[in-house]
Amino acid sequence: MYNFEKECQNNVKGKNKVSNTTKKKTNSSFLNYLSGQWYLERTYDNGSKVIGTANVVKKTNSEYEYSEEGVMTLSDGKSLVCSRKYIYKPIPNGFAIYFFETPSKLFQNVVLKNNNGTLCAQATHFCVNDIYASSYSFFPDDHFEITHVVRGPKKTYTSKAIFSKNKV
């Protein structure tokens, strides 16, 4: 089990005073905590919904593979099978998310900060003229949430995903 209390104490207001070596080890520990299968429920502001599972698998000491599979139910009731993959890598005070492609391309850096015992982050990604403004919240009760607010000429939507270990 990941020690949220210790991480929050080390990360108060972003003033982590441990060495870079310790930070990297701590972040690998956090990614180890994320390893395994998670129940996934994602909702979109247009009424669509995804139900499925997400898996985080350690590939090397510095690389974890995130993959999800599910069924997307569109607002009109039609269903589609969906999937996606990313690569997670530890960085100081968090982790980087890369698209699952070669060569690897950064999606977002997730720099975690303590917010009353919950590890939180905000990150941005520019996809040509579309902007992904994302928030991440990792709770000590084995669930986390990711919200993406996407705005631009090609995409405009908000999605909220809730991941839970205890529903798998």
N, C-alpha and C positions, 0 to 999 in steps of 0.2 A: 504494500500500500504506500502511496506517495505521502510524504509528510508535508501537508499544506501549511501547518502552523510554522514549521521551521522555514519553509520557503517564504512565507509571508513576513516573518521576522527578518529574514535576510534581504527582503526586497522592499522594505518600507519606503514609500515615496521615491522609489527608484534609486535609493542610495545604498546599494549593495556593496559592502566593503570587503567581500571575500576576493581572493585572487582570481585571475582569469581562468586558471586551471581548475579551481574549485567550481567556478561558475559553469564551465563546460561540463564538468562531471554532474553537477546539480541538474543541468538542462537535459543531459542524457538520462538522468534518473526520472525527470518529468516525462520524457518521451517513453521511457520504459513503463511508467504508470499508464500512459495512453495506450500502450500495446495491448492487444486483445480485441475481442469483438464487442461492439456497441450497438444497441438498438437505436435506430435513426428515425426521426419524424421531422420532416421539413415542410413548412407551409409557405405559400407565396401569396402576395397581396391580391392576386387575381382569382383566388379560390382553389388553385391547384395544390396538390399535396403529394409528398413522397413518403412512403413507409418502406423501411428496409433495414439493412445492417451495414455497419462500417467496421473495417478491420485495420488495425495498425500493426505492422509486422516489422521487427528489427531485421534489417538486411546486413548492416555492418555496424561498427561502433559509432559511426557518424551519419548513418542513413537509415531512415524508417520509411516503409511504404504504406501509404494510406490508400485504401480502396473501399468503395461503397457500391452496393447493389440494392436495387429496390424497384418498386412499382410506383410510377407517377400516375396519379389520377387527375386528369385535367378538369377544369371547371365545368365542362360539358359532359363529364362522366366517362369519357374515353380513358383507357388505361394503356400505358406504355412501360416497357421494361427500361430501366435507366442504370447507368453506372458511370463512375469517374474515378480517377487515380491522381495522387500527388506524391511527391517525395518530401519528407520532413527531415530537416537537419538542425542539430543544436547550434544555437548562437548565444552569446552572452545575454543572460536574463530572459531567454525564450527559445524560439525556434523559427527557422525559415521554412516557407512552403514553396516548393518548386512544382511547376507543371510536369507531368509525367511524359517527357519528351526528350529527344536528343537533337541538338545540345540542350542542356537543362536551362530553363528560363524561370527567373524568380517571379512568383505570384505576390507574396507578401512576407514581410518580417513581422513576427508576432513577439513583441517585447512585453513581458508580463510584469504587472505591478499589483501590489496588494491593495484590495479595497474591502476592508473589514473582514478579512479571512477568505475572500474570493480572489482568485488570480484573474486579472482582467487585462485586456489589450485592445488597442485600436490600430488599424492598419489600412493602407490605401493601395490600390492598384489602378494604373491607367492602361486601359485597353483601347489603343488608338484615341478616339475622342470620348469614350465611355469611361466613367469613373466608378470604381468599386470602393465604397467606404464600409469597412467591416469592423465589427466588434466581437470580441471573444471573451467569454466568462467561464471559468473553470471552478466549480463548486466542490467543497470537501465531501459531499455526499454521493460521489460517483456519478455525477452528470455534468455536462457542459453544454453551452449554447453558442452558436455562431450566427450572427446576423449580417447579411450583405444588403446594403442599399446601393443599387446600381442606377446611375443616371447618365444619359447621353443621347446622342442622335439615333443610335441603333438599338439600345436596350434601356428600358426603364422598368424596374421592379424592385421589390423588397422580398427577401427570403429570410426565414428564421428556422434554424435547425436545432433540435434538442436531441442530445445523445445521452443514453442512459445505460449503465452496465447492468442494473438489476432487472431489466425487462427482457434481456436476451435469453 
